[in-house]
Amino acid sequence: MMYLSKKTSDGLKMTTNSFIELVRYLFKIPGVRIFFSRRLCQDPLENFLGCQRQRGGTHDNPTMKEFQQNTQALRVVNSFCRLIVKGNCRGNIEQTTGKENDRLPRRSANKKKA
């Protein structure tokens, strides 16, 4: 029989309680009748933090000032941040074309006339 570690168990409890509180809060807002939990996604946040790590290089603990400078730099050059290939996050909608699995069209062969 497998048991969860204390950290994992505490994390699951915290996530579950937070989710329940979020749903309660959302349904108190006038006009909210339906809620799709699949819309909750932290992938964009994890992608942003991954870009922060790329900007920091080997520096693991940036100061608040360094974090702000990196954030400003990412705003300027956001498209140059590489997505993590082996990560567990989907790419942002803006960063993907929706045709990742499609083949590129073949180029026509330009034959030189002799």
KAJO-V490142 format. One line per field, one symbol per residue. phi: phi as a letter, one per 20 degrees, with the letter a starting at -180 (. if undefined). psi: psi as a letter, one per 30 degrees, with the letter a starting at -180 (. if undefined). burial: + if it has 24 or more other ideal C-beta (glycine too) atoms within 12 Angstrom, else -. A space follows every 50 residues. Layout:
phi = ???
psi = ???
burial = ???
This chain:
phi = .edefgfffffffffffffffffgfffefgnedcbdffffbdggffffff fffffemeeecfffffffffffffffdgfefffffefddeffgfedencf effffffffeefee
psi = kklkleeeeeeeeeeeeeeeeeeeeeffkkfjflkjfffjkgeeeeeeee eeeeefbfjfilleeeeeeeeeeeeeheffkkkkeglgklllefflffhe fkkkkkkkjjkkk.
burial = ----------------------------------------------++-+ ++--+--------------+---+------+-+----------------- --------------
